[in-house]
Each structure stands twice: as C-alpha cells, then as structure tokens.
Amino acid sequence: MTEDWRNGGFGLYLHWPFCESKCPYCDFNSHVSRSIDQSAWRDAYLIELERAAAETPDRVLNAVFFGGGTPSLMDPDVVADVISAIRKLWPIVNDLEITLEANPGSVEAGRFAAFRQAGINRVSMGIQALNDRDLARLGRLHTTAEALEAFDIARSTFDRVSFDLIYGRQDQSLSDWESELRQALSLAIDHISMYQLTIEQGTAFGDRYARGKLGGLPDDDLGADMYALTQDIAGEMGMPSYEVSNHAREGAQSRHNLIYWRYGDYIGIGPGAHGRLTLSEKKFSTECFSNPKKWLDGANSAQTEKPRTLLTQQDQATEFLLMGLRLKEGVDLERYALLNGAPVTQSKIDHLTDLGMVRIEDSKLIVEDQGVMILNAVIEALIPD
C-alpha cells in the first residue's frame, strides 16, 4: 500500500495567486494586486521547491502545472528560474509536461516565446466564451477577437495548446451552444475543457443568485441536453471526452490532471495550493495558507502549510472513487479493494448496472454516460455505509 501513488504518478502544482480582475463566477484563490514583487515570489517558490524535494528524494516527476490566478502574468524569467530549479531537484521523465495557464488579455507573441524558452511546453488558455456579450457577463477582460488572436499566437508557439469554455450561460440556447461548440472544436488543436457554469457560494454570481438577480440560467433539462450535445459533437469531431469535462485527441490528455484523477501523489506549492503526499508509509492531504502575504512571509521559515491531515485507508479509497470515476477509463476494482480493505459491495454495483448507470469492463468499474449526469449520486451509492 505504501507505493499505491505510483499507480497515478507524481506531479507538481505551483499556484500563482494574482489576476488582473476577479471574475464573478470564480471561487479559486485569486487576488487583484497593483504591485507584485516578482523577485520575492521567485525566491519563495525556490525555497519551497527545495523543501519539497528534500521530502521526496529520487521521485521521478511526471508533470508540472503553473495554475492560478493568471500565471501568464508571471515574468518569464521567474518561470525560467523555477523550471531550472525543478529540473535540478528531481529526476524527470524524458517528455516532462510543463503547463502554464494563460488568459488572452495577458498574451502577446514575445511573451509566449519567452515562456517557451523558459521551458513551458503546453499552454491552457481561459477563453471561456466566443461572443462578446457573454464574455462581458462573465467578467472577462478580453474580446472574442483578442481571444482568437491570442490562440493563434499560442498555437504558433507551442505544440500543445488547450483552452477552456463555459456553457450553460445566461440566456444561452441549445442551438447557441451547438454553434459555439462547433466553432471551438474546429479551432482546437489537441485538448479542450468544457465546463457547465456552476454558481458557487462566496462569488459575485453566488451573491446575485441568492438575491434573485442572476436570471436566464438553464434548467436541469437544458443543462443535461447541453452536456449530451457536447459529448456527441466532440466525439464526432475527433475530440472525445476522457473525463467529465475534458476532451482530447488520442494521446493528448492532460498528464498532470491525470495524476489527480488516477490518484497519484502531487505537491502543491503556492497560496491555497493542495497536495496529496505519501511519506513514511502514510498518505497525507496538504494545504497551503491561502493568504498570499502569509504564504510569502512563511516561505523563509517553512511555515506555508496548514497542519497536514493523515488519510485513513478508507479516506483514500473514497477519494480514489471520487476522482477515478470521473474518467472514461473508470477505476480498477482490485486497487480499490486494496485501499479500502474490502471490495465494493457487489449488490451496489449490480443495482447501478441494472439502472444503466455503470458497467464492469476488464476489472474496471466505468460510469455510463447517463450515470455521469448524476455522478455524485452514483458515487454516493457506491461508498460504504
């Protein structure tokens, strides 16, 4: 059990907490700041990388992800220094995937070329919509034209480019989404993430929704139709889903995110970053302090994290189900049984199979398309009482 993480791999996530503005739907740990001391942040990342590497000697690193926030606001020199340190601190796979999230408003050709020179080899762009009305409603600072121009720069600079879209937006019809979906898929290189808009507490949208001021949202039936349409058209156009919200051409899946979904180990560095780490035959959940100043000040004294949480075998088994059943490949039932100390109750599998929600294929439990629509309920039905 001590080496279970190897089934998912080992990754590194670095969180850059700053954005040019706060989007009204966003519940990520992002902040707007007029002044950012980039050299201080570089030094803090380098200190934390040294600390993390000392805990994980000889681990082979499979993927690195710069997330946020808006990491494309980082100085390319800072990114270069961080990547250089990473390559010295861990053994790495020959084709290490290093992803940077970018917003169209923070993109220009010279900057992207500098990121590539720094070592970035995959970019994930937050385009979110392909019409200006909806971009404005979503609080995005870029226009459709700017997004398409930024995407052209990205695909001329990097071999691997992904972008995000949000559907289920205010006053969006099924035909509206079909038209936009086909346009997006015609642009996509090898990967696209498509998320249904969710209203989160603590966001500007959440506050408006609570006051009855966020009209035009789709009902459950329209949302389900949009999801089904997304699966059908993306599959037809060579971009089938490999996870609930993620689509890719063969071999182009996000290797970093697969570490999460396959329940590997990953280090989280930066304000609010989470991790899963197996040390001395025990697996821990880690979480960094979310306040940027508190995290930055704590780097010099190794006080950037909250107390770690020891995960029981049952905790791990439950998380393995929660993450793995999002994947089209499903979860290995034998691995679950080893983690849990007991297999999934057969009667529960049989019941969901009879309902057309799941199937077993090559010793893997896979959620059917209609089960994905109510994935939380499927998972809840499988978790031990």
C-alpha positions as CSV (number, residue, x, y, z in Angstrom):
1,M,0.0,0.0,0.0
2,T,2.9,2.4,0.6
3,E,3.6,2.6,-3.1
4,D,-0.1,3.0,-4.3
5,W,0.6,6.5,-5.5
6,R,2.8,5.0,-8.3
7,N,-0.5,3.9,-10.0
8,G,-1.2,7.6,-10.6
9,G,2.3,9.1,-10.9
10,F,3.9,12.1,-9.3
11,G,3.3,15.8,-10.1
12,L,4.0,19.3,-9.0
13,Y,1.4,22.1,-8.9
14,L,2.5,25.8,-8.5
15,H,-0.1,28.4,-7.7
16,W,0.2,32.0,-8.8
17,P,-2.5,33.8,-6.9
18,F,-2.8,37.1,-8.9
19,C,-5.2,38.2,-11.6
20,E,-5.9,41.4,-13.4
21,S,-9.5,41.2,-12.2
22,K,-11.7,38.8,-10.3
23,C,-14.3,37.0,-12.4
24,P,-17.7,36.9,-10.9
25,Y,-18.1,33.1,-11.2
26,C,-14.6,32.3,-9.8
27,D,-14.1,30.6,-6.4
28,F,-10.4,29.9,-6.9
29,N,-7.8,31.6,-4.7
30,S,-7.1,34.6,-6.8
31,H,-6.4,38.2,-5.9
32,V,-6.0,41.6,-7.6
33,S,-2.9,43.5,-6.7
34,R,-1.5,46.7,-8.1
35,S,2.1,45.8,-7.1
36,I,3.8,42.4,-7.2
37,D,7.4,41.9,-6.2
38,Q,8.2,39.1,-8.7
39,S,11.7,38.5,-7.4
40,A,10.3,37.9,-3.9
41,W,7.8,35.4,-5.3
42,R,10.6,33.7,-7.3
43,D,12.7,33.4,-4.1
44,A,9.8,31.9,-2.1
45,Y,9.0,29.3,-4.8
46,L,12.6,28.3,-4.9
47,I,12.8,27.9,-1.2
48,E,9.6,25.8,-1.1
49,L,10.8,23.6,-4.0
50,E,14.0,22.9,-2.1
51,R,11.9,21.9,1.0
52,A,9.5,19.7,-1.1
53,A,12.4,18.0,-2.9
54,A,14.0,17.1,0.4
55,E,10.8,15.2,1.4
56,T,10.6,13.4,-1.9
57,P,14.1,12.3,-2.9
58,D,14.5,10.2,-6.0
59,R,10.9,10.5,-7.1
60,V,10.5,10.7,-10.8
61,L,8.5,13.8,-11.8
62,N,5.8,13.3,-14.5
63,A,4.3,16.7,-14.9
64,V,4.4,20.3,-13.7
65,F,1.5,22.7,-13.8
66,F,1.5,26.5,-13.2
67,G,-2.1,27.4,-12.2
68,G,-3.9,30.3,-10.7
69,G,-4.9,33.0,-10.8
70,T,-3.2,34.0,-14.0
71,P,0.3,32.5,-14.3
72,S,0.8,34.2,-17.6
73,L,1.3,37.4,-15.6
74,M,4.5,35.9,-14.1
75,D,7.7,37.3,-15.5
76,P,9.1,34.7,-17.9
77,D,12.4,34.9,-16.1
78,V,10.8,33.9,-12.9
79,V,9.2,30.9,-14.7
80,A,12.6,30.0,-16.2
81,D,14.3,30.1,-12.8
82,V,11.5,27.9,-11.3
83,I,11.7,25.3,-14.1
84,S,15.5,25.3,-13.9
85,A,15.3,24.5,-10.2
86,I,12.7,21.8,-10.7
87,R,14.9,20.0,-13.3
88,K,17.8,20.0,-10.8
89,L,15.8,18.9,-7.8
90,W,14.0,15.8,-9.2
91,P,14.7,13.1,-11.7
92,I,12.2,13.8,-14.6
93,V,10.6,11.8,-17.3
94,N,12.1,12.3,-20.8
95,D,9.0,14.1,-22.0
96,L,8.1,16.2,-18.9
97,E,4.8,18.0,-19.5
98,I,5.0,21.6,-18.2
99,T,1.8,23.5,-18.5
100,L,1.1,27.2,-18.0
101,E,-2.4,28.7,-17.6
102,A,-2.9,31.9,-19.6
103,N,-5.6,34.5,-20.2
104,P,-5.9,36.0,-23.6
105,G,-5.6,39.5,-22.2
106,S,-2.1,38.7,-20.8
107,V,-0.8,37.2,-24.1
108,E,1.5,38.7,-26.8
109,A,3.9,36.9,-29.1
110,G,7.1,37.9,-27.4
111,R,5.9,36.9,-24.0
112,F,4.8,33.5,-25.2
113,A,8.1,33.0,-27.0
114,A,9.8,33.8,-23.7
115,F,7.7,31.2,-21.8
116,R,8.6,28.6,-24.4
117,Q,12.3,29.5,-24.0
118,A,11.8,29.2,-20.2
119,G,10.7,25.6,-20.6
120,I,6.9,25.7,-20.9
121,N,5.7,23.2,-23.5
122,R,1.9,23.2,-23.0
123,V,-0.5,26.2,-22.6
124,S,-4.0,26.1,-21.3
125,M,-6.0,29.2,-22.2
126,G,-9.0,30.6,-20.4
127,I,-11.1,31.7,-23.4
128,Q,-14.5,30.8,-21.7
129,A,-16.8,32.1,-24.5
130,L,-16.8,33.0,-28.1
131,N,-19.1,36.0,-28.1
132,D,-18.5,39.4,-26.6
133,R,-21.8,39.7,-24.8
134,D,-21.2,36.6,-22.8
135,L,-17.5,37.4,-22.2
136,A,-18.7,40.7,-20.6
137,R,-21.3,38.9,-18.5
138,L,-18.6,36.5,-17.3
139,G,-16.4,39.5,-16.3
140,R,-13.7,38.6,-18.8
141,L,-11.4,41.5,-19.9
142,H,-10.8,40.2,-23.4
143,T,-13.0,40.3,-26.5
144,T,-13.6,37.4,-28.9
145,A,-11.2,38.9,-31.4
146,E,-8.5,39.2,-28.8
147,A,-9.1,35.6,-27.7
148,L,-8.7,34.3,-31.2
149,E,-5.6,36.3,-31.8
150,A,-4.1,35.0,-28.6
151,F,-5.0,31.5,-29.5
152,D,-3.2,31.9,-32.9
153,I,-0.1,33.1,-31.1
154,A,-0.3,30.1,-28.7
155,R,-0.6,27.5,-31.4
156,S,2.2,29.1,-33.5
157,T,4.4,28.9,-30.4
158,F,3.5,25.6,-28.7
159,D,2.8,22.2,-30.0
160,R,0.3,21.5,-27.3
161,V,-2.5,24.1,-26.6
162,S,-5.7,23.6,-24.7
163,F,-8.5,26.1,-23.9
164,D,-11.5,26.3,-21.6
165,L,-15.1,27.1,-22.4
166,I,-18.0,27.6,-20.1
167,Y,-21.5,26.6,-21.2
168,G,-24.9,26.8,-19.6
169,R,-24.5,30.6,-19.5
170,Q,-27.3,33.1,-19.1
171,D,-29.8,33.1,-21.9
172,Q,-27.8,30.6,-23.9
173,S,-30.0,28.3,-26.0
174,L,-29.1,24.8,-27.1
175,S,-28.6,26.0,-30.7
176,D,-26.4,28.9,-29.5
177,W,-24.2,26.3,-27.7
178,E,-24.1,24.0,-30.7
179,S,-22.9,26.8,-33.0
180,E,-20.2,27.9,-30.5
181,L,-19.2,24.3,-29.8
182,R,-18.6,23.5,-33.4
183,Q,-16.6,26.7,-33.8
184,A,-14.5,25.8,-30.8
185,L,-13.8,22.3,-31.9
186,S,-12.8,23.5,-35.3
187,L,-10.1,25.6,-33.6
188,A,-8.9,23.1,-31.1
189,I,-5.5,21.6,-31.5
190,D,-5.5,18.6,-29.2
191,H,-7.3,19.4,-26.0
192,I,-10.3,21.4,-24.8
193,S,-12.1,21.7,-21.4
194,M,-15.8,22.5,-21.4
195,Y,-17.5,23.2,-18.1
196,Q,-21.1,23.9,-17.3
197,L,-21.4,27.1,-15.4
198,T,-21.8,26.5,-11.7
199,I,-22.9,29.1,-9.1
200,E,-20.5,29.0,-6.1
201,Q,-21.2,30.5,-2.7
202,G,-18.8,33.3,-1.9
203,T,-18.6,34.6,-5.5
204,A,-20.2,37.6,-7.1
205,F,-22.5,35.3,-9.1
206,G,-23.4,33.4,-5.9
207,D,-24.4,36.7,-4.2
208,R,-26.5,37.8,-7.2
209,Y,-28.1,34.4,-7.5
210,A,-29.1,34.4,-3.8
211,R,-30.8,37.8,-4.3
212,G,-32.6,36.5,-7.4
213,K,-30.6,38.8,-9.7
214,L,-29.0,36.2,-11.9
215,G,-31.6,35.3,-14.5
216,G,-31.6,33.3,-17.6
217,L,-29.7,30.3,-16.3
218,P,-30.6,26.9,-17.9
219,D,-32.9,24.5,-16.1
220,D,-31.7,21.0,-15.3
221,D,-33.2,19.5,-18.5
222,L,-31.5,22.1,-20.7
223,G,-28.2,21.7,-18.9
224,A,-28.4,17.9,-19.4
225,D,-29.1,18.4,-23.1
226,M,-26.1,20.7,-23.4
227,Y,-23.9,18.1,-21.8
228,A,-25.2,15.3,-24.1
229,L,-24.8,17.5,-27.1
230,T,-21.2,18.3,-26.1
231,Q,-20.3,14.6,-25.8
232,D,-21.9,13.8,-29.2
233,I,-20.4,16.6,-31.3
234,A,-17.0,16.5,-29.6
235,G,-16.8,12.7,-30.3
236,E,-17.9,13.2,-33.9
237,M,-15.1,15.9,-34.4
238,G,-12.3,13.7,-33.0
239,M,-12.2,15.1,-29.5
240,P,-13.9,12.5,-27.3
241,S,-14.1,13.1,-23.6
242,Y,-11.7,11.2,-21.4
243,E,-13.0,12.9,-18.2
244,V,-16.3,14.5,-17.3
245,S,-15.3,18.0,-18.6
246,N,-12.2,17.3,-20.6
247,H,-11.8,16.3,-24.3
248,A,-8.6,15.4,-26.2
249,R,-7.3,13.7,-29.3
250,E,-5.7,10.4,-28.7
251,G,-2.5,10.7,-26.6
252,A,-3.1,14.4,-25.8
253,Q,-4.8,14.1,-22.4
254,S,-3.5,16.4,-19.7
255,R,-0.9,14.3,-18.0
256,H,-0.9,16.5,-14.9
257,N,-4.6,16.3,-14.4
258,L,-4.5,12.5,-14.9
259,I,-2.3,12.3,-11.9
260,Y,-5.2,13.8,-9.8
261,W,-7.8,11.6,-11.4
262,R,-5.7,8.4,-11.2
263,Y,-5.0,9.3,-7.5
264,G,-1.3,9.7,-7.7
265,D,0.9,12.0,-5.4
266,Y,1.3,15.7,-6.1
267,I,3.0,18.5,-4.3
268,G,1.1,21.8,-4.0
269,I,3.2,25.0,-3.7
270,G,1.8,28.5,-3.5
271,P,-1.1,30.2,-1.7
272,G,-4.1,27.9,-1.3
273,A,-2.4,25.0,-3.2
274,H,-3.5,21.5,-2.2
275,G,-1.5,18.3,-2.4
276,R,-1.5,14.5,-1.7
277,L,1.7,13.1,-0.5
278,T,2.8,9.7,0.7
279,L,5.6,9.8,3.3
280,S,6.9,7.0,5.6
281,E,4.1,4.6,4.5
282,K,1.4,7.2,5.2
283,K,-0.6,9.4,2.8
284,F,-1.4,13.0,3.8
285,S,-3.6,15.8,2.5
286,T,-1.7,19.1,2.4
287,E,-3.0,22.6,2.0
288,C,-1.0,25.9,1.9
289,F,-2.3,29.1,3.6
290,S,-4.5,30.9,1.1
291,N,-3.5,34.5,2.0
292,P,-0.7,35.5,-0.4
293,K,1.2,37.6,2.1
294,K,1.0,35.0,4.8
295,W,2.3,32.3,2.4
296,L,5.1,34.6,1.1
297,D,6.2,35.6,4.6
298,G,6.1,31.9,5.7
299,A,8.4,30.6,3.0
300,N,11.6,31.5,4.8
301,S,10.6,29.6,7.9
302,A,8.9,26.6,6.3
303,Q,5.5,27.8,7.6
304,T,3.5,28.0,4.4
305,E,1.2,25.0,5.1
306,K,-1.6,24.3,7.4
307,P,-1.2,21.1,9.6
308,R,-1.3,18.0,7.4
309,T,-4.2,15.6,7.5
310,L,-3.5,11.9,7.7
311,L,-5.7,10.0,5.3
312,T,-7.0,6.6,6.5
313,Q,-7.2,3.7,4.1
314,Q,-11.0,4.3,3.8
315,D,-10.4,8.0,3.2
316,Q,-8.0,7.1,0.3
317,A,-10.4,4.6,-1.1
318,T,-13.2,7.1,-1.1
319,E,-11.0,9.8,-2.8
320,F,-9.9,7.2,-5.3
321,L,-13.6,6.6,-6.3
322,L,-14.4,10.3,-6.3
323,M,-11.6,11.1,-8.7
324,G,-11.3,7.9,-10.8
325,L,-15.0,7.6,-11.7
326,R,-14.7,10.9,-13.5
327,L,-12.5,9.2,-16.0
328,K,-13.9,7.3,-19.0
329,E,-11.4,4.5,-18.2
330,G,-13.0,4.1,-14.8
331,V,-11.4,2.7,-11.6
332,D,-9.6,-0.5,-11.0
333,L,-11.7,-2.6,-8.6
334,E,-8.7,-4.5,-7.3
335,R,-6.9,-1.3,-6.4
336,Y,-10.0,0.0,-4.7
337,A,-10.2,-3.3,-2.6
338,L,-6.6,-3.0,-1.6
339,L,-7.1,0.6,-0.5
340,N,-10.3,0.0,1.3
341,G,-9.5,-3.4,2.8
342,A,-12.7,-4.7,1.2
343,P,-14.2,-4.6,-2.3
344,V,-17.1,-2.5,-3.5
345,T,-20.3,-4.2,-2.4
346,Q,-21.4,-6.4,-5.4
347,S,-25.1,-5.7,-4.7
348,K,-24.5,-2.0,-5.1
349,I,-22.7,-2.5,-8.4
350,D,-25.5,-4.8,-9.6
351,H,-28.2,-2.3,-8.7
352,L,-26.4,0.5,-10.6
353,T,-25.8,-1.8,-13.5
354,D,-29.5,-2.7,-13.7
355,L,-30.2,1.0,-13.8
356,G,-27.8,1.5,-16.7
357,M,-25.5,3.8,-14.7
358,V,-22.3,1.7,-14.6
359,R,-20.7,-1.3,-16.2
360,I,-17.7,-3.5,-15.4
361,E,-15.1,-3.9,-18.2
362,D,-11.7,-5.6,-17.8
363,S,-12.0,-5.5,-14.0
364,K,-12.7,-1.7,-14.1
365,L,-15.8,0.0,-12.9
366,I,-16.9,2.5,-15.5
367,V,-19.7,5.1,-15.3
368,E,-22.0,5.1,-18.3
369,D,-22.9,8.4,-20.0
370,Q,-26.3,8.7,-18.2
371,G,-24.6,8.0,-14.9
372,V,-22.2,10.8,-15.5
373,M,-25.2,13.2,-15.4
374,I,-25.8,12.2,-11.8
375,L,-22.2,11.3,-10.9
376,N,-22.3,12.4,-7.3
377,A,-25.3,10.2,-6.7
378,V,-23.6,7.2,-8.3
379,I,-20.5,7.7,-6.2
380,E,-22.6,8.1,-3.0
381,A,-24.4,4.9,-3.8
382,L,-21.0,3.0,-4.1
383,I,-19.3,4.4,-0.9
384,P,-19.6,2.0,2.1
385,D,-22.3,2.8,4.5
